[in-house]
């Protein structure tokens, strides 16, 4: 099928069934999210109980696979997740299939069909599902993502570190292109698995064959149609915002702001729904034209109008509840930046090489609450300021810090983003920080091969010697080191850096936590408040996320974008779109 014909057929089917598609898909996804998250949360708790853990982190991940009970719980979790994903797409696919080919497939038949599909995952087919599931996560299956996977992504701290070198950037781009290509070639797997009787592995082969030629027609179809809908929705959002600004010139209007926010949320939800519908409808159209689909269902019944009225009532009730929530949220909305501490990540990297005196000076001018730095021990057990365990990335020297004495490292030239500086000792960095009246977050980076037996004592001694044991804080990925420091020197505040966390924090002897944005949840805020501890989020550089966390009940954020943070904190004029950021929209 030619691109123009595919676009025309897809648009025609969506337009003719616009109300049905949007109402049904919205209702289906609402109930699947509601019940699915409850079920998956319970099963996650079962996994933790079976493994004897309070959470899942990078440190205890492999422990989950050490007993038969936790392994069984994980397998059951995967099967239920697969069922929910299949059920979601079964309803959406059969919805599109039924309208395009004028047939009606009963809901009980869809659920029965989904159970049949899950049965096939027992055995070797589950390996293909896990492969498919993992492949579709990084790029959200080119828009065909499940409600259970659309918020899963590669954490920023991983992509951020990857893209700090030319090799990393090239590798990241190539990897992304490869994943996008594989996703495109496997785009028909879900519709085929849902509608046809083939095994998942066979549908992978069929999808690969279908997309061997003309895959760009699909891409152009999606781009044209999604762009068209985006322009229309964007126009209405801008128009509404303009009207809102005119109204608010006469003063604050909580009611109009609440109405506007509700309408924008509905439009954004509609945009997300229509994007998924565009892809599913186009896939079903292509499969139908290629004579791959078998005829299913019976002629469309006359219950459609009755069903639509029921759905309309459900949607109206949901909109009213959404408006009430928005009204109360805006009425009690938090003040941007109130009592939020700002930590400069490795100094200010837009003013000097990371962890250099120049970046420290640049950060001091922007007045953060703290400046974060990394320290590593040398061969002769002295501390130098460096994030990396080797000198390759910044100094261009292929040697590890642990293999060199301090005098062989200190003073070495380092370069980054057009800036040139020198590696400095911990003592010199602290001296400059004191001159600038800057307090520090000192990140300890013990060598993976181990440290000397007196490592912790040396850290404590050095903090006291430099006179920063009560004004600065120690942070690390190494929980044992932190707890030992807290035991020996309780006057020094210690914070545990958590890159990946599913579940709650454990009963750890630390003063505060630093959680990566990917793992942050409101439950964490509740837990740390109960334990009288603090919570920081790192590394928050995106404007939307900065606004979000400046309005969250966290104690601080760690960022590279000090100037932007200050600008947002000082901008007291309410921007309704910042509320959308806070709500994660």
Phi, psi and omega in degrees: 000134181288157184302314182299317180293321179296316178298316181297313181296317180296313181297320180298314181294322179291317182296316183293334184238026188304313182295314181298312181301311185291314182294314182293312182297321179295314181295315180302310183293326178299311183288325178294319177296313184302305183280326181297317181292325177296313181296313182293324177297318178296316180294326176296319176299321178298318178300315180297317180295319181294329182266352180074025182247159176260347179198178175239121178229179178296336184278329185246009185304312184288343177295335180299336186258019184264353176220154188295330183290313180291323177297317178297320179295321179295316179298317179296321177300315180297318181295317179294319177299317178299318179300315181294320178294315178297320181296317178302309183284337176296313178297315182294318183290314179292330175300311180293315181300315183297319181286323181291321184251017172055044177234160179238126178245119185296151181299321180295329177290323179295315180294318178298317179299320180295318177300321179297320180293324181292326179303325183289345180284345177289123184108210187293337182295336179294333177295318179294323179294315180298319177299313181296318181297315181293318181297324185280345184292307189303325182240021173054032176051041179050049176092344181266053183266152176280159176296342180270351181238350187292340178259009176265130182208169176287122183306147182299328183291336177281308180295325180297316179289324180298322186268016177272352176234156179299317179299318180296319179298313180298315180297320180295316180296314180298316180299318179296317179298317180298315180295320176299318180296314180297318178301317179297318181292337181256014187296335182270358186300310182296309178302319180296316181296324182286316187273321185264174184259007181287159174287161181301318180297324179289323179292330174298317179295316181296316179299319179298323180288317181299320185270011180297324178234154172065020178296336180290338175296321177297314182300313180297323178299312181296316181299311183298311185289316180294322177296320179299311179295323180296319179297316181297312181293319178301321179300314181293323179296313180297318179299314180296321180294321177298317178297319180299316180297320179296318180294321186282354175295338179272000180135179180287134179231094182298321182296312181294323178297320180294318178297314180299313181300318179296316180297317180297318178298320178296317180296319179293320177296319177299319180297317179295318180293315183292328178297317179291321179296318178305313183292313182295315180298316180296323179293317179295321177299314180297315180297322178294318180293330180274004178061031181272329184279139172273153180288130181228159175078186178233172183302145185304129181279174181266014180277357187305312184296320179296316179298317181298322179294320178297315179296322180298318178298316179300316181294318179297319178297319179296319180295319178298316178297321179296318179297316180299317178299313181296321180299312180292324180295313180293326180295325183244023186298144181289155177279133182300125171078004182296120177059018178272122177279146180243128180246124180280118184285110181058036185086212176242103189289351175271003180233004180171171178296140180308142178062022179256166177296325179295319179291327175296314179297318179296321179294318182302326180295334182264001171056057172285167177287326179214159169242130180268141175218162180245137176234141182228145179276144178268182180300324180265025173059041173246159184261128173241157183268111180197142175276319184273152178280349177232176186256008188293311189296315185260326183258347180072020181248124183275063178220150179268147181297325182293343181263001183236148173283161183302318182290346176274347184251312183299130180096352178295141181286133176234146183227143179196127176051039178086354178264150178231135180208194181230148173289137182238163176281162177300320181299315181293324179295315180296320179302313179295321180298321178294320178299325182269358181060047181245130174272160191235151163255107184265109179271121176275132179235078178299144179294143180297332180283352180108159179245173178293154182304332182261020183304310183296318178298323179293321178298311180299314180300318182292319178298318179290318180300320181277354177073030181240013183293338181250350182252336180246169184236156176251135176229156180191160172278345184267102184294320182299318179298316181296316182293326178291320177296317180298327180287317184275330183222074184298344179287342179270121177285133181237142181232135183267121178276124182240103181289315182229129179211127172240118185111199181266166171291149177282183178275076187259143181273068178227166183267333181202168180238150173236107185253142178288145183311321182303323187265354185297140174212159180296332179298328178296318179299315180298316182296312183294327178294319179297324182270003180059040178245181181243160181224126176243150178242135180227168326269115190264103184243334181287136184303317180299318181287326177299313179300318180302309185284338174291345178250001176274164179270050175259165183272337180186167175232149175251128189214156171268344189256066183300315183298318179295318179299314179299320180297316181289324179293325183274349180277095185277347180289124183293130174245116185301332181290336176293332176294321177298321177298316181297323179279359178076028182253000000 
